[in-house]
Amino acid sequence: MLTAVRYWFHSLPDLPRAIGLMIVATFLLSVMLGLIRFVSFELHPFEVVFFRNLFGLGILLPVLLKAGIEPLRTKRIGLHSIRGLLQSASMCLFFYGLSLTTLAKVAALNFTAPLFASVAAVLLLREPLGFNRASALVVGFFGALVILRPGLAIFNVGAGMILTSAMIWGVVLIIIKRLTVTESSLTITLYMTLYLTPLTLIAAIFVWEWPTLVQLGWLVAVGSCGTAGHLCMAQALKDADTTAVMPFDFGRLIWAGLIGFLFFSEIPDVWTLVGAVVIFSAAMYLAVKESRRNTSIAPT
C-alpha cells in the first residue's frame, strides 16, 4: 500500500507534487510549534532548543560519516561562525516567545522574516531599494504593527520576542545566500548544526533539568517534525517555482490556529488574522517581484 502511494505521488506532475509537499510541510512545522509549546510547560524553552538541535545533529551524523571530512572543508569559517551565533539567538528567542504567545500569532509574525531579509539585503549587500521593495516593506511592517499594537496595555512580550527572532533570522537568510556562492548545501547544514548544538547547550545549562523518558519522546517528535517539515519544503521549492508554491505557505497560519484552538483553547483575535494577511501579501509581492527581477537579469 505504502509503495503504491509513493509511486502515485512521484508520478504526479511537478507543480501538484510541489503543492502537496508544501501543504505537508506547513502541517508538520505547525505540529512542531504545538509540540514545542506542550513540552515547554515542563521544560525550559532553552533546553527544548538544545534537544531540537542535538537530535538534528544525530540525524546528520550518519551522513557525515559516509561523506567523510570533505563537507567540512571551507574557506568561510568566519561567516559560518556569525551565522551560528545569530541563528542560536534567533532560535532561543523564538522558542521562548512561543511559550508566551498564541500559535496563530507566532505563525503570523514569522511571515515577517522575508521582509527583514529584504532590508538586510539592502543594508548589507547594497541591493537597490526601489519603489516596489520599499512599498512592500512599509505595508508588511504595518501588518506587524497591527498584530503587536505597540503602546497598548495588551502588548505581548512573547510576540515581541518572536518578531525579534524573525528580524535576526532575516539576517541569517542573507548570510546563507552569501554562503551558497561557495559552499554546498551539506556543508552549510553541517556547520549550522555543529554550531547550534553547543551554543544552545550553553544557554540550556543555566536552566538545566534532566528530561524524563516521556519528555525525551516528545523532544524526538519535535526534532522529527521539524526535520521532515523542512525537507518537504525544500523539495517543494526544488520541484516548482517559488512563486507558485509559496502562497500555500499561508497554511501555517491555518494549521497553527487549528492546533492552538483544539489543544490549547486559543482563539486568534481579528487583529492577528488581519495583520497576518497584510504581512503575507507583502511578502508574496516581494517574492514575485524578486523572481521576475532575477529572471530578467539571468544570462541567456
C-alpha positions in Angstrom: 0.0 0.0 0.0 2.7 2.4 1.0 4.7 1.6 -2.1 1.7 2.2 -4.3 1.1 5.6 -2.7 4.8 6.5 -3.1 4.6 5.5 -6.8 1.4 7.6 -7.3 2.9 10.6 -5.6 6.1 10.5 -7.6 4.1 10.1 -10.9 2.4 13.4 -10.3 3.4 16.5 -12.4 6.0 18.7 -10.7 3.6 21.5 -9.6 0.8 19.4 -8.0 3.5 17.4 -6.2 5.3 20.5 -5.0 2.0 22.0 -3.7 1.2 18.7 -1.9 4.7 18.8 -0.3 4.3 22.4 0.8 0.9 21.6 2.4 2.5 18.7 4.3 5.4 20.9 5.3 3.2 23.6 6.7 1.3 20.9 8.7 4.4 19.3 10.1 6.0 22.7 11.1 2.8 23.7 12.8 2.7 20.4 14.7 6.3 21.2 15.7 5.1 24.5 17.1 2.4 22.8 19.1 4.8 20.2 20.5 7.3 22.9 21.5 4.5 24.7 23.3 3.4 21.5 25.1 7.0 20.4 26.1 7.7 24.0 27.3 5.1 23.6 30.0 7.5 21.3 31.8 11.0 22.1 30.4 12.6 25.5 29.9 12.4 26.6 26.2 16.2 26.9 26.1 16.5 23.2 26.9 14.0 22.4 24.3 16.1 24.3 21.7 19.2 22.3 22.7 17.5 19.0 22.3 16.0 20.1 19.0 19.5 20.7 17.7 21.0 17.7 19.3 18.6 15.3 17.6 19.2 17.2 14.3 22.9 16.5 14.7 22.1 12.9 15.4 20.3 12.7 12.1 23.2 14.3 10.2 26.0 12.2 11.8 25.4 9.2 9.5 25.6 11.5 6.5 28.9 12.9 7.8 30.4 9.5 8.5 29.5 8.4 4.9 30.8 11.6 3.3 33.9 11.9 5.3 35.8 15.1 6.0 35.2 16.7 2.6 31.9 18.5 3.6 33.7 20.2 6.5 36.3 21.8 4.2 35.5 25.6 4.0 37.2 28.9 3.5 34.2 30.8 5.1 34.6 29.7 8.7 34.1 33.3 9.9 30.7 33.6 8.1 29.7 30.1 9.4 30.5 31.3 12.9 28.5 34.5 12.6 25.6 32.5 11.2 25.8 30.1 14.1 25.8 32.8 16.7 22.9 34.7 15.1 20.8 31.6 14.5 21.3 30.4 18.1 20.0 33.7 19.4 17.1 33.6 16.9 16.1 30.1 18.0 16.3 30.9 21.7 14.1 33.9 21.3 11.7 32.0 19.1 11.3 29.1 21.4 10.9 31.3 24.5 8.5 33.6 22.7 6.5 30.6 21.6 5.9 29.6 25.2 4.4 33.1 25.9 2.1 33.8 23.0 -0.6 32.1 20.8 0.4 29.7 18.0 -1.5 31.7 15.4 0.3 34.9 16.4 3.7 33.1 16.2 2.9 31.8 12.7 1.7 35.3 11.6 4.8 37.1 12.9 7.0 34.5 11.3 5.9 35.8 7.9 8.0 38.9 8.5 11.3 37.1 8.1 11.5 37.6 4.3 10.7 41.3 4.9 13.7 41.6 7.3 15.8 39.6 4.8 15.0 42.2 2.2 16.0 45.0 4.5 19.3 43.2 5.3 19.9 42.7 1.5 19.7 46.5 1.0 21.9 47.3 4.0 24.5 44.5 3.8 24.5 43.5 0.1 23.9 47.0 -1.2 21.0 45.8 -3.3 18.8 48.6 -4.7 15.8 49.6 -2.6 13.4 50.6 -5.3 9.8 51.6 -5.1 8.3 48.1 -5.2 10.5 46.8 -2.4 10.0 49.9 -0.3 6.3 49.8 -0.7 6.1 46.1 0.2 8.2 46.6 3.3 6.1 49.5 4.5 2.9 47.5 4.1 4.4 44.4 5.6 5.7 46.1 8.7 2.4 47.9 9.1 0.9 44.4 9.3 3.3 43.5 12.1 2.2 46.7 14.0 -1.4 45.7 13.6 -0.6 42.4 15.4 1.6 43.9 18.1 -0.3 47.1 18.7 2.6 48.7 20.5 1.8 51.2 23.2 -1.3 49.3 24.3 -1.6 47.5 27.6 -2.2 44.2 25.8 1.2 44.2 24.2 2.6 40.7 24.4 6.3 40.3 25.3 6.3 36.8 23.7 5.1 38.4 20.4 7.9 40.9 20.6 10.4 38.1 21.1 9.0 36.3 18.0 9.4 39.5 15.9 12.9 40.0 17.1 13.7 36.4 16.3 12.3 36.9 12.8 14.5 40.0 12.4 17.6 38.1 13.2 16.5 35.2 11.0 16.2 37.6 8.1 19.9 38.5 8.5 20.7 34.8 8.7 18.9 34.2 5.4 21.2 36.8 3.7 24.3 35.1 5.2 23.0 31.7 3.8 22.6 33.4 0.5 26.3 34.5 0.6 27.4 31.1 1.7 25.7 29.3 -1.2 28.0 31.0 -3.6 31.0 28.8 -2.5 29.5 26.2 -0.1 27.4 23.1 -0.7 24.1 22.6 1.0 25.6 19.8 3.0 28.4 22.0 4.2 26.1 24.8 5.2 23.8 22.4 7.0 26.6 20.6 8.9 28.2 23.8 10.1 24.8 25.1 11.2 24.2 22.0 13.4 27.7 21.8 14.7 27.5 25.4 15.9 23.9 25.4 17.1 24.2 22.3 19.3 27.0 23.5 21.7 25.8 27.2 21.6 22.3 26.3 22.7 23.7 23.9 25.3 25.4 26.9 26.9 22.0 28.6 27.3 20.4 25.4 28.5 23.0 24.7 31.2 21.7 27.6 33.3 18.2 26.2 33.4 19.0 22.5 33.1 16.6 19.9 34.3 17.0 16.2 33.2 14.1 15.3 31.0 12.1 12.1 31.7 11.8 9.3 29.1 8.4 10.6 28.1 9.7 14.1 27.7 12.6 12.8 25.6 10.0 11.1 23.4 8.2 14.4 22.8 11.5 16.1 22.1 12.3 13.5 19.5 8.9 14.2 18.0 9.8 17.9 17.9 13.0 17.2 16.0 11.4 14.7 13.6 8.5 17.1 12.7 11.0 20.0 12.2 13.4 18.0 10.1 10.7 16.3 8.0 8.9 19.6 7.5 12.0 21.5 6.3 12.8 18.6 3.9 9.3 18.7 2.4 9.5 22.4 2.0 13.0 22.2 0.4 11.8 19.6 -2.1 8.7 21.6 -2.9 10.8 24.6 -3.7 13.1 22.5 -5.8 10.2 20.9 -7.8 8.4 24.1 -8.7 8.9 27.9 -9.0 8.9 29.6 -5.6 6.1 32.0 -6.5 3.8 29.0 -7.5 4.1 27.2 -4.1 4.8 29.9 -1.6 1.1 31.0 -1.4 0.4 27.6 0.2 2.9 28.6 3.0 0.0 30.6 4.4 -1.3 27.2 5.5 1.0 27.6 8.5 -1.4 30.1 10.0 -4.4 27.9 9.4 -2.8 24.8 10.9 -1.4 26.8 13.8 -4.7 28.3 14.5 -6.4 24.9 14.5 -3.8 23.3 16.7 -4.0 26.2 19.1 -7.8 26.1 19.3 -8.1 22.3 19.6 -5.2 21.6 22.1 -4.6 24.9 23.9 -8.0 26.6 23.8 -6.6 29.5 21.9 -8.9 31.7 19.8 -6.9 34.0 17.4 -8.1 37.6 17.6 -9.2 39.5 14.5 -6.1 41.7 14.6 -3.8 38.7 14.3 -5.7 37.5 11.3 -5.8 40.9 9.6 -2.1 41.5 10.3 -1.2 38.0 9.0 -2.9 38.6 5.7 -1.2 42.0 5.3 2.3 40.6 6.1 1.9 37.6 3.9 0.6 39.6 1.0 3.6 41.9 1.2 6.0 39.0 1.4 4.4 37.3 -1.6 4.5 40.6 -3.6 8.2 40.8 -2.8 8.8 37.2 -3.8 7.1 37.7 -7.1 9.0 40.9 -7.9 12.3 39.3 -6.9 11.6 36.3 -9.0 10.8 38.4 -12.1 13.9 40.6 -11.5 16.2 37.5 -11.2 14.6 36.1 -14.4 15.1 39.3 -16.3 18.8 39.6 -15.4 19.6 35.9 -15.9 22.1 35.1 -18.7 20.5 33.8 -21.9 
